[in-house]
Amino acid sequence: MYVLQICHCYYPPFLDCARQYAQLFQGTGIKVITVYLTGEPDDSVVKGSASDEVIFLGYQSKQVRGLKLGAIKQIKQIVKTKPFLFCIAHRAKPTYVALLATNLPVVSVRHNYGDFGRFSRRVMVSLFKKRLLLLGVSDSVRDEIRAQLPQWPHHQIETLYNRIDVAATQSAFLPKQEAKQFLGLPEHAWVVGNVGRLHHDKDQATLLRGFQKALPQLAVGSLLVVMGKGPLEKDLKQLAQDLGITASVVFTGNVPEGKQYFKAFDVFALTSDHEPFGMVLLEAMAAGLPIICSDCGGGKEVVQDVGRLYPLGDDGALAKSLVETYENRTNVNQAEIIQALHHRFSDEAVRANFWALSFVSDFVKRK
């Protein structure tokens, strides 16, 4: 038997999303065919998809707007070639293609907030309600969908957390001193790390203010490293200057394969005000880093048992968390952090959760 997976594109983070869902079928005998609506054929994408077959339809984004008739026609042809059990579709466009091109049950993975704010989207999915499972990447996303679709039974709007291949992630990390050397950081500096787009949603402004307040109680030479680019880069650099901490803040810009340098950090801080999940938190956990996170969205769910939470936008509370983390730096239990990662966010853990979903298990039993 086969499962069809449809993705809009393979640009980060969606290549890894495809890998995550293909891994759900490891050891089951069920084969996965992954289709990318946009993007040219790429051997590295084939390998990264972890699928039995990868098909590139090769559309440009503007060509899959509206009714997406060409993509629907091609998916119809693909479905005729194999005995498919069901379809997995990531985000809205692939979901609509799957629903209109096939009669298969569809598992629609929802990675963001606001997917059903539009009336037209609520109507569209409700037309196919009997064969549709909506999966939020966190309870926070799931609960928003349930609120927007109040007539739907809860077992058709569930959570399936994002996850990582823990061993593969850990094998990619550079040793601490090598990572520091690559980033140009002093060998003995105590380093606060932040990775993400420089955007209002990530609230790095609160991070800078909190770090400035904490700095007098941290080790001399402590640094804040902000890895990423975005529209607020100029404003954030100006804020660091206004706060008098320019010499203590490093803006690295985009760093290819940035996660391999996580061991350069001594603590990881995520200050987002709108984070559906936060894959970067899993990578930080794999590095055994203590984590500080704002108490909103899916990030709170990820670190609730192993990290420190602070009220969103409260730079004073963030500063206190930074100081407490520094004062407890010799008591970091890396084994406990990594164990929590294995228990909740590894491929193996989430695979078991997927097959326990009633929509999935009931359908497979009927087959």
Buried (B, 14 or more C-beta within 10 A) or exposed (E): BBBBBBBBBBEEEBBBBBBBBBBBBEEEEBBBBBBBBBBEEBEEBBEBBBBBBBBBBEBEEEBBEEEBEEBBEBBEEBBEEBEBBBBBBBBBBBBBBBBBBBEBBBBBBBBBBBBBEEEEBBEBBEEBEEBBBBBBBBBBBBEBBBEBBEEBEEEBBBBBBBBBBBEEBBEBBBEBEBBBBBBEBEEEBBBBBBBBBBBBBBBBBBBBBBBBBBBEBBEEEBBBBBBBBBEBBEBBBEBBEEBEBBEBBBBBEEBEEBBBBBBBBBBBBBBBBBBBBBBBBBBBBBBBBBBBBBBBBBBBBBBEEBBBBBEBBBBEBBBBBBBBBBEEBEEBEEEEBBEBBBEBBBBEBBBEBBEEBEBBEEBBEEE
